[in-house]
Amino acid sequence: AQTQIDANARNRLILDDGSNKQNPATVPYPAPELSASNTLRAGYTVRDVEGVLEVRYGAWRIQPVPGAAAPTFDARANPRTKAPARDAHANLRVASFNVLNYFNGNGLGGGFDDPNNRGAKNYQEFVRQDAKIVSALKALDADVIGLMEIQNNGYGELSAVRQLAAKLGDSWRVVDPGTSRLGGDAIAVAMIYDSRKVEPVGRAATLAIDDKNRQPLAQSFRRIGGKQALTIAVNHLKSKNCPDATNDDLDQGDGQGCWNPTRTRAAAKLADWLAGTPTGVAGQGVLLIGDFNSYTYEDPIRLLESRGYRNLVSRWIGDKAYSYVYNGEAGYLDHALASLPLASHVKAVHEWHINADEPVALQYTLAYKTAAQQQTYYAPDAYRSSDHDPVLIDIALPGGGR
């Protein structure tokens, strides 16, 4: 891992804008300037670059020459796409989506000044974020959706998850574990489903792993009229951020960041818990989804593979898979892992690259933008609705049903 990190650093060349201003009023790339309709995605190729090559702030940069023609970016290398179509042989689609601290305040248009709020700073920002998240969720065409980073404010009419589900249509329901909250963090995982397509069986279950990892949420489902069920468990493990990390949880320099032992212990507890059939339904097996804050070859994922789970993203997409870009480096923290019985029924797995490749400036937030940028950088669509890409799993669940 460290060898790859070093190689990435040596291969980095920054196309600068010739300005030292923070948050400039105009971002000149791509010409004539960045906007929601004129994006600059990771993976675009560039040609006709004319400038001065220099080293500044520890990095190689090209500074533009005044009066030179603007460089040309080619979007064909990585264009925006529509959501992947369902596999023709699948009868069930499950999606996993980190919704970037989706907080609805008090559910009545206020409460955004709460000190525990991690999302929209005011109602105006929430309306902007909400439109983008709803647009993305509707486009997924999923029957069950696992959510991460949603406000942990219960399951009542004013809760974030219930209000979000209602915006997808009258048939959408929330998996309610029967608790007032899911753990003690400000954010939680959640699960919503289309009651026209699937019905829950057994009981909703959760596990208090520790005070670092978010509690998982598990529920078994079968297709309406069907006889066979599967269990879906939504997860969000501890982030790699280092504040408060001590001892073995400190960054060991192996590329796994801080808190790796804490995430690995959580993965082991998760596997043990699911082996005990917490929903009361065995069915066709278990699908683990969510933000594991662990890349493909890191210890938590390897542990789950050693316990019999198949890495579906690796199997279906391979080494080019990614759902998150950090400091210009792409990988996937968002996983789908299936137990052996279920893995054989999976027909397709997709990452829909609507977020990781897009500029952060196109998010819903208003801060550090001019009045003009607040308009031109924003569109109520799925692109840069979050910082993670959604993962889609198409399954041919046996047992009939409509």
C-alpha positions in Angstrom: 0.0 0.0 0.0 2.8 2.4 0.9 4.5 1.7 -2.4 1.3 2.7 -4.3 0.9 5.8 -2.2 4.4 6.9 -3.0 3.9 6.2 -6.7 0.7 8.2 -6.8 2.5 11.2 -5.2 5.3 11.0 -7.9 2.7 10.8 -10.7 0.7 13.8 -9.6 0.8 17.0 -11.6 -1.5 19.9 -10.7 -3.0 22.2 -13.3 -3.2 25.4 -11.3 -5.2 28.5 -12.1 -2.5 31.1 -11.6 -4.2 32.6 -8.5 -3.5 32.4 -4.8 -7.1 33.4 -3.9 -9.1 31.0 -1.8 -12.6 30.4 -3.1 -12.2 32.6 -6.2 -15.3 34.1 -7.9 -14.4 32.2 -11.1 -13.0 28.7 -11.5 -11.7 28.7 -15.1 -11.7 25.0 -15.7 -13.3 23.8 -17.8 -13.7 26.9 -20.0 -15.4 29.3 -19.8 -15.9 28.4 -16.1 -17.0 25.6 -13.7 -20.8 25.2 -13.2 -23.3 22.5 -12.5 -23.9 22.2 -16.2 -20.2 22.4 -17.1 -18.6 20.0 -14.6 -15.0 18.8 -14.4 -15.1 15.1 -13.4 -12.2 13.0 -12.3 -11.2 10.9 -15.3 -11.5 13.7 -17.9 -8.5 13.9 -20.2 -6.9 17.2 -21.0 -4.8 18.5 -23.9 -3.5 21.8 -25.3 -2.0 22.8 -21.9 0.4 25.7 -22.1 2.0 27.0 -19.0 5.0 27.2 -16.7 6.1 24.0 -14.9 7.1 24.7 -11.3 7.3 23.3 -7.8 5.2 25.1 -5.2 4.0 24.0 -1.8 5.7 20.6 -2.3 4.0 19.7 -5.5 4.7 20.0 -9.3 2.3 22.4 -10.9 1.6 24.0 -14.3 0.7 27.7 -14.0 -1.2 29.1 -17.0 0.4 31.6 -19.3 -1.6 34.9 -19.6 -3.2 35.2 -22.9 -2.8 31.5 -23.8 -5.7 29.5 -25.0 -7.6 27.5 -22.3 -6.8 23.8 -22.1 -9.3 21.4 -23.6 -11.0 18.8 -21.4 -12.5 15.7 -23.0 -15.6 14.5 -21.1 -15.9 11.3 -23.2 -13.3 9.6 -21.0 -15.7 9.6 -18.0 -19.1 11.2 -18.8 -22.0 11.5 -16.5 -24.3 8.5 -16.9 -27.9 7.5 -16.1 -28.5 4.9 -13.4 -27.6 1.4 -14.5 -30.6 -0.6 -15.8 -31.7 -3.6 -13.9 -30.4 -7.0 -15.0 -33.0 -8.7 -17.1 -32.8 -11.8 -15.0 -33.1 -10.1 -11.6 -36.3 -9.6 -9.7 -34.9 -7.6 -6.8 -32.6 -4.6 -6.6 -30.9 -3.5 -3.3 -29.0 -0.3 -3.1 -26.5 1.2 -0.6 -26.1 4.9 -0.3 -24.2 7.2 2.1 -26.4 10.3 2.1 -23.8 12.8 3.4 -25.1 13.8 6.8 -28.8 14.1 5.8 -30.2 16.1 8.8 -33.8 17.5 8.7 -33.4 19.5 11.9 -36.6 19.2 13.9 -38.6 18.1 10.9 -40.6 21.3 10.9 -38.2 23.6 9.1 -36.1 24.6 12.1 -33.6 23.0 14.5 -30.6 23.3 12.3 -28.7 25.3 14.9 -28.6 22.2 17.2 -24.9 21.6 18.2 -25.2 17.9 17.2 -26.2 18.9 13.6 -23.7 17.6 11.1 -25.6 18.5 7.9 -27.4 21.5 6.4 -26.7 24.6 8.4 -30.2 26.1 7.7 -33.5 25.3 6.0 -32.4 26.8 2.7 -29.4 24.4 2.6 -31.6 21.5 3.6 -34.0 22.1 0.7 -31.1 22.1 -1.7 -29.6 18.9 -0.2 -33.0 17.2 0.0 -33.7 17.8 -3.7 -30.4 16.2 -4.7 -30.7 13.2 -2.4 -34.3 12.5 -3.4 -33.4 12.8 -7.1 -30.6 10.2 -6.6 -32.7 7.8 -4.6 -35.6 7.8 -7.1 -33.2 7.2 -10.0 -31.7 4.1 -8.3 -34.9 2.1 -9.1 -34.3 0.0 -6.0 -36.7 -2.1 -3.9 -34.7 -1.8 -0.7 -32.2 0.9 0.1 -29.7 1.0 3.0 -28.7 4.5 4.1 -25.7 5.8 6.0 -25.1 9.2 7.6 -28.8 10.0 8.2 -29.8 12.0 11.3 -30.4 9.7 14.3 -33.6 11.2 15.4 -35.9 8.2 15.6 -38.7 6.8 13.4 -41.6 9.1 14.0 -43.4 11.4 11.6 -40.8 14.2 12.1 -37.7 11.9 11.8 -35.3 12.4 8.9 -35.7 8.8 7.6 -39.5 8.8 7.6 -39.8 12.1 5.9 -37.2 11.1 3.3 -39.0 7.8 2.6 -42.3 9.7 2.1 -40.7 11.8 -0.6 -40.0 8.6 -2.7 -43.7 7.8 -2.8 -46.7 6.6 -0.8 -45.5 2.9 -0.9 -42.2 3.5 0.8 -41.8 2.3 4.3 -39.1 2.5 7.0 -37.5 -0.4 8.9 -38.2 0.4 12.5 -36.2 -1.6 15.1 -38.5 -0.5 17.9 -36.1 1.9 19.6 -36.2 5.6 20.0 -32.8 5.9 18.3 -30.2 3.6 16.8 -27.2 3.9 19.1 -25.8 7.1 20.6 -24.2 8.8 17.6 -25.7 11.8 15.9 -25.9 9.8 12.7 -27.2 6.3 12.1 -27.8 3.7 9.4 -31.3 3.2 8.2 -33.3 1.0 5.8 -36.3 1.9 3.6 -38.2 -0.3 1.2 -40.9 -0.2 -1.5 -43.9 -2.1 0.0 -45.3 -2.7 -3.5 -42.2 -4.9 -4.2 -41.1 -6.5 -0.9 -42.4 -7.2 2.6 -40.4 -7.6 5.8 -40.4 -10.9 7.5 -39.1 -11.8 11.0 -38.0 -8.9 13.2 -35.8 -5.9 12.7 -32.6 -6.4 14.6 -29.6 -4.3 15.7 -26.4 -4.8 17.7 -24.6 -2.5 20.1 -21.1 -3.2 18.9 -19.2 -0.5 20.8 -19.1 3.3 21.1 -17.1 3.9 18.0 -18.9 2.0 15.2 -22.5 2.8 14.2 -25.0 0.1 15.1 -25.9 -2.2 12.2 -29.5 -2.7 11.2 -30.8 -6.0 9.8 -34.1 -7.0 8.3 -35.2 -10.0 6.3 -37.4 -9.5 3.2 -39.3 -11.5 0.6 -40.8 -10.4 -2.6 -44.6 -9.8 -2.5 -46.2 -13.2 -3.0 -42.8 -14.9 -2.8 -41.8 -17.8 -0.5 -38.0 -17.2 -0.1 -36.4 -14.4 1.9 -33.0 -12.8 2.3 -31.5 -10.8 5.1 -30.0 -7.4 4.5 -27.7 -5.8 7.1 -26.8 -2.1 6.8 -23.5 -1.0 8.3 -21.3 2.0 8.9 -17.9 1.3 10.6 -15.7 3.8 12.3 -14.0 6.4 10.0 -10.3 6.6 9.4 -10.0 10.1 11.1 -7.4 10.1 13.8 -8.5 12.4 16.6 -8.7 10.4 19.9 -7.1 7.3 18.4 -4.6 5.6 20.8 -2.3 2.5 20.8 -3.1 0.0 18.1 -5.8 2.3 16.7 -3.2 4.9 15.7 -2.2 5.0 12.0 0.3 2.1 11.6 1.6 3.4 8.3 0.2 0.4 6.4 -2.3 2.4 4.4 -5.3 1.4 6.6 -5.5 4.7 8.5 -6.6 5.0 12.1 -9.0 2.8 14.0 -8.3 -0.3 11.9 -8.4 -2.7 14.9 -11.7 -1.2 16.0 -13.2 -1.7 12.6 -11.8 -5.2 12.4 -13.3 -6.2 15.8 -16.6 -4.7 14.6 -16.5 -6.9 11.5 -15.9 -10.0 13.6 -18.8 -9.1 15.9 -21.0 -8.5 12.9 -20.2 -11.9 11.4 -20.9 -13.6 14.8 -24.1 -11.8 15.2 -25.4 -12.6 11.7 -24.5 -16.2 12.1 -27.0 -16.4 14.9 -29.9 -15.3 12.6 -30.9 -12.2 14.5 -34.0 -11.5 12.4 -35.3 -15.0 13.1 -35.2 -15.9 9.3 -32.5 -17.9 7.6 -33.8 -17.8 4.1 -31.4 -17.6 1.1 -28.6 -15.9 3.1 -27.3 -12.5 4.1 -26.3 -9.4 2.2 -24.0 -7.0 4.0 -24.1 -3.4 2.6 -22.8 -0.1 3.7 -19.9 2.2 4.3 -17.2 0.0 6.0 -14.6 2.8 5.9 -12.2 0.0 4.7 -10.8 -0.5 1.3 -10.8 -3.9 -0.6 -7.7 -5.5 0.9 -8.0 -4.1 4.4 -8.4 -6.2 7.5 -12.2 -5.8 8.1 -13.1 -6.9 4.6 -10.6 -9.8 4.6 -12.0 -11.0 7.9 -15.6 -11.0 6.5 -14.3 -12.9 3.4 -12.7 -15.4 5.8 -16.0 -15.9 7.4 -17.7 -17.0 4.2 -18.8 -13.7 2.6 -18.2 -13.0 -1.0 -17.0 -9.5 -2.0 -19.5 -8.7 -4.7 -17.9 -5.4 -5.9 -14.6 -7.2 -6.4 -16.3 -10.1 -8.1 -18.5 -8.1 -10.5 -16.5 -4.9 -11.1 -12.9 -5.8 -10.3 -9.8 -3.8 -9.6 -11.2 -0.7 -11.3 -14.0 -0.4 -8.7 -14.3 2.8 -6.7 -17.0 4.7 -4.8 -15.0 7.4 -3.1 -12.2 9.8 -4.0 -10.0 11.2 -1.3 -7.2 13.7 -2.2 -7.3 12.5 -5.8 -7.1 8.8 -5.0 -10.0 6.5 -5.8 -11.1 3.3 -4.0 -14.2 1.8 -2.5 -15.3 2.1 1.1 -18.8 1.1 0.1 -19.2 -2.6 0.0 -21.7 -5.4 -0.8 -20.8 -8.8 0.6 -23.0 -11.9 0.3 -23.1 -15.1 2.2 -22.5 -18.2 0.0 -26.1 -19.2 -0.5 -27.1 -15.7 -1.7 -24.0 -15.0 -3.8 -25.1 -17.5 -6.4 -28.3 -15.6 -7.0 -26.6 -12.2 -7.7 -26.9 -11.2 -11.3 -25.2 -7.8 -11.4 -23.4 -5.3 -9.2 -23.0 -1.6 -10.2 -21.4 1.5 -8.8 -23.2 4.6 -10.1 -20.5 7.3 -10.3 -22.6 10.4 -9.6 -20.6 11.7 -6.7 -17.0 10.6 -6.3 -15.9 12.0 -9.6 -17.7 15.4 -9.3 -16.3 18.6 -7.8 -17.0 19.2 -4.1 -18.1 22.8 -5.1 -21.3 21.3 -6.7 -22.6 20.1 -3.4 -25.7 21.7 -1.9 -23.8 23.9 0.6 -23.8 27.7 0.4 -20.7 28.6 2.3 -17.6 30.0 0.5 -19.5 30.7 -2.6 -20.5 34.0 -4.2 -24.2 34.7 -4.7 -23.7 33.8 -8.4 -22.0 30.6 -7.6 -24.7 29.5 -5.2 -26.9 29.5 -8.3 -24.6 28.3 -11.0 -22.9 25.5 -9.0 -26.3 24.0 -8.0 -28.7 21.8 -9.7 -31.5 19.7 -8.1 -30.2 16.5 -9.6 -28.3 13.5 -8.5 -24.8 14.7 -9.3 -22.7 15.4 -6.3 -25.7 14.7 -4.0 -23.1 13.1 -1.7 -19.4 12.3 -1.5 -20.0 8.5 -1.9 -21.3 6.7 -5.0 -24.3 4.4 -4.5 -23.9 0.6 -4.9 -26.6 -1.4 -6.7 -27.1 -5.1 -6.4 -29.4 -7.0 -8.7 -30.6 -10.4 -7.4 -32.7 -13.2 -8.8 -34.4 -14.3 -5.5 -36.0 -17.7 -5.9 -39.4 -18.6 -4.6 -41.7 -16.7 -6.9 -43.6 -13.5 -6.2 -44.4 -10.6 -8.3 
